[in-house]
């Protein structure tokens, strides 16, 4: 074989290997691309450029820059490829640093750098660079600037630049049109589209996609039917519109009519069936696909995960021809959601290069399972934390009741978003630290953060539990000013807050202002009536709820039965309890039985209450026995009271109040020997009696008082005032007695 033949053979082999590197890079199989590159005995400039591009597009910028720096011969493509890599990863300063050192630049170099700035939102720097452009006749850089302006919704600046262009091409017109359609400005889009001197299929597809994005499927379909020569993008865009809006039948019909289908079209139908939880149909589509990409495999794996078929998902992941981090993350999410963290960890450890979503999914899994030690270990080892990572840790610690650690994470954060604040505030509310929740809301406002519906809901919940009416009313005023009054969660929280503060009329006004209340709205007001002793009103509201066609749930009946109990509506309560099981087919739980025992007990029908407890299908709880004990004490029935107390002590042996109730019952019956015996039992049981706590709202500030708390400021002053008031009351009492 001649030297020339060997050279031609080697050149051909290098060409094939270069092409393979490019293809592997595009499909995300970067490890295989690296392997091909390392095994090459001959490399040229194209080889390096292909490898730099593959590494940059797959997030390995360090490796790409190392290759670039070690190239013996760089051409203009090498420089542009590296800048494009930085552009892909939004590393603007690194791109600019390379740009200024370029030995020569072409129009593509300038366009790349201007695009770097426009995509990053740095429009002024982009404009400054644009002004330095040697030749402004080519429309490419103009189009980049227009795209940057419309992305930031600066339509006037974009239109001004568009009008100033010396030469416009169809891309210029489409760039301006895309600004309108991609931002939902379809009125401007339609007007601009009609003014275009020429249109191509891209123009039509932009309009089609715009209508799809704003949910105007009728207009989208009208445009689709008018497209002179629709291409596969046109068909896929319309298909996406039907699929994403749950119109599966129309999507199926359109899919069957498509003249040609690419992998994207198949993936759209696959995703539609997955979204509709029709996993068998999705599996059928998956099997019929002529070709599959990483999206196909990931969508199908995620589909199995969504319906809980984790074993099928894992089998599919094992069959996947190449590893894909999105598919692996979907599998981790499925395992984590079902508490199978060891299996999730196994997948996680197999991933060589993890992205932030993968890390966050794993951390969230541990946090949801309450395994905060493992979550913290991962969190500390994570190098690319984002705000989601920090918020996940705050929520995790809040869920396990470790608010001191949640606060520590919160304070360590750099930039906090609204979710960060809400996670902390929600944690305080969930753990009964209502004062801390309100203090955090105040600090949040002082730092200029805008409160949202979640913040208001939590704040109102804290006010409700503290009965802090004035603070709650102030929050209500802020809700009105910030236009969150239409939010159902906020309205429901307002109803509860007013009801727990005893302002039932205010709660009713909020309820009446809700346009379309949900079951929580009705339950909140029914419970509010119950809490404040308005039994008849609660029952009337319940009947109105049925008339409106709202189906009651377990919470509804807890509220209305409790209302009957507090108002002595025995017959009404018994009738409602019967309808709950026979008409509404709701199985009673412990709370319902506790209400009924309390209802019957208060009415003196202790034997019926005891029979209900004895005959019920579920195991009696402390609340049920407590209701019977309370009724027994009211009616001085020592037999039932003693029996209920014995049951209570089995369930709550360390609760001091149970011993106190039994002791008081014996004392009222004059059985002092039994009183002494109960007190001895209480001491022997080493009951853990929590110190009493109360609070009062003074001048829009809530003050908490803990029994025997020396830390409370102005304690001595308060005690002194109380002592003088007591003396004054005693003197007044003596005076009134002598006067009589």
Beta strands, then each sheet from edge to edge (+ up, - down):
strand 1: 693-698
strand 2: 701-706
sheet 1: 1+ 2-
end
